[in-house]
Amino acid sequence: MKARTMWIATAIATAALAGCYRAEPPTTAQRDLAQARDAAAEKEAKADQKQAEALAAASQEVATQAQKADTKSADAAYDVAVTRADGDYDIAVAKCERLSGDAQKACMDEAGASRDMAKAKAKSAKADHT
């Protein structure tokens, strides 16, 4: 029984040593090396493409958000300009009410024209940013 166990152990050890770390023929090794290089280059190219796509998407998102911010800023500037024009008009009307006759009418016309001009300028500035 011991001889048989020794024989089996020797056969297994010999088979294991024979199959491990055996040098491949140069053509096989060269082919395997070329395949490994090709696979690595393909993976790298895919990773580069994925990175480029992610960068393009991020750039587009930044541009979209910048456009939205510009629009909001233009809207806010428009609202401020209109509010200022209305306030200036109210002040001018209060001053015009101290006058009478043609002077009051001319003053009111001038106040209205100034308000209209300020609002038109604000609208034009808003249109330039949208």
C-alpha positions in Angstrom: 0.0 0.0 0.0 2.8 2.4 0.8 4.5 1.6 -2.5 1.3 2.4 -4.3 0.8 5.7 -2.5 4.4 6.6 -3.2 3.9 5.7 -6.9 0.8 7.9 -7.1 2.4 10.8 -5.3 5.5 10.6 -7.6 3.2 10.5 -10.7 1.3 13.6 -9.6 4.5 15.5 -8.8 6.0 14.6 -12.1 2.9 15.6 -14.0 2.7 18.9 -12.1 6.3 19.8 -12.7 6.1 18.9 -16.4 3.2 21.2 -17.0 4.4 24.3 -15.1 6.6 27.1 -16.3 7.3 25.5 -19.6 8.6 28.0 -22.2 6.4 28.4 -25.2 7.7 28.4 -28.7 8.8 31.9 -29.9 6.0 32.2 -32.5 3.4 31.4 -29.9 4.9 33.8 -27.4 5.1 36.5 -30.0 1.5 36.0 -31.1 0.3 36.1 -27.4 2.3 39.3 -26.9 0.8 40.9 -30.0 -2.7 39.9 -28.9 -2.2 41.3 -25.4 -0.9 44.6 -26.9 -3.8 44.8 -29.3 -6.3 44.1 -26.5 -4.7 46.8 -24.2 -4.7 49.3 -27.1 -8.4 48.6 -27.8 -9.3 49.0 -24.1 -7.3 52.2 -23.9 -9.0 53.6 -27.1 -12.4 52.8 -25.6 -11.5 54.5 -22.4 -10.3 57.6 -24.3 -13.5 57.7 -26.3 -15.6 57.4 -23.1 -13.6 60.2 -21.5 -14.0 62.4 -24.5 -17.8 61.8 -24.5 -18.0 62.5 -20.8 -16.0 65.8 -21.3 -18.3 66.8 -24.2 -21.4 66.1 -22.2 -20.0 68.1 -19.2 -19.1 71.0 -21.5 -22.6 71.0 -22.9 -24.1 71.0 -19.5 -21.9 73.9 -18.4 -22.9 75.9 -21.5 -26.6 75.2 -20.8 -26.3 76.3 -17.2 -24.4 79.4 -18.2 -27.1 80.3 -20.7 -29.8 79.8 -18.0 -27.8 82.0 -15.6 -27.5 84.7 -18.2 -31.2 84.6 -18.9 -32.1 84.8 -15.2 -29.7 87.7 -14.8 -31.1 89.5 -17.8 -34.7 89.0 -16.5 -33.7 90.4 -13.1 -31.9 93.4 -14.7 -35.1 94.0 -16.7 -37.3 93.9 -13.7 -35.0 96.3 -11.8 -35.0 98.7 -14.8 -38.8 98.6 -15.2 -39.3 99.1 -11.4 -36.8 102.1 -11.5 -38.6 103.6 -14.5 -42.0 103.3 -12.8 -40.6 104.8 -9.6 -39.0 107.7 -11.5 -42.3 108.2 -13.3 -44.2 108.3 -10.0 -41.8 110.9 -8.7 -42.1 113.0 -11.8 -45.9 112.8 -11.7 -45.8 114.1 -8.1 -43.7 117.0 -9.2 -45.9 117.7 -12.2 -49.0 117.9 -10.0 -47.6 121.1 -8.5 -47.9 122.7 -11.9 -51.1 123.7 -13.7 -52.4 123.9 -17.2 -50.2 123.5 -20.2 -47.1 123.2 -18.0 -48.5 120.3 -16.1 -49.6 118.6 -19.3 -46.1 119.1 -20.8 -44.5 117.8 -17.6 -46.7 114.7 -17.6 -46.0 114.0 -21.3 -42.3 114.3 -20.6 -42.5 111.9 -17.6 -44.5 109.4 -19.6 -42.0 109.6 -22.5 -39.1 109.1 -20.1 -40.7 106.1 -18.6 -41.5 104.6 -22.0 -37.9 105.2 -23.2 -36.5 103.6 -20.0 -38.7 100.5 -20.4 -37.8 100.2 -24.1 -34.1 100.4 -23.3 -34.6 97.7 -20.6 -36.5 95.5 -23.1 -33.8 95.9 -25.7 -31.0 95.0 -23.2 -33.0 91.9 -22.1 -33.4 90.9 -25.7 -29.6 91.1 -26.3 -29.0 88.6 -23.5 -31.6 86.0 -24.4 
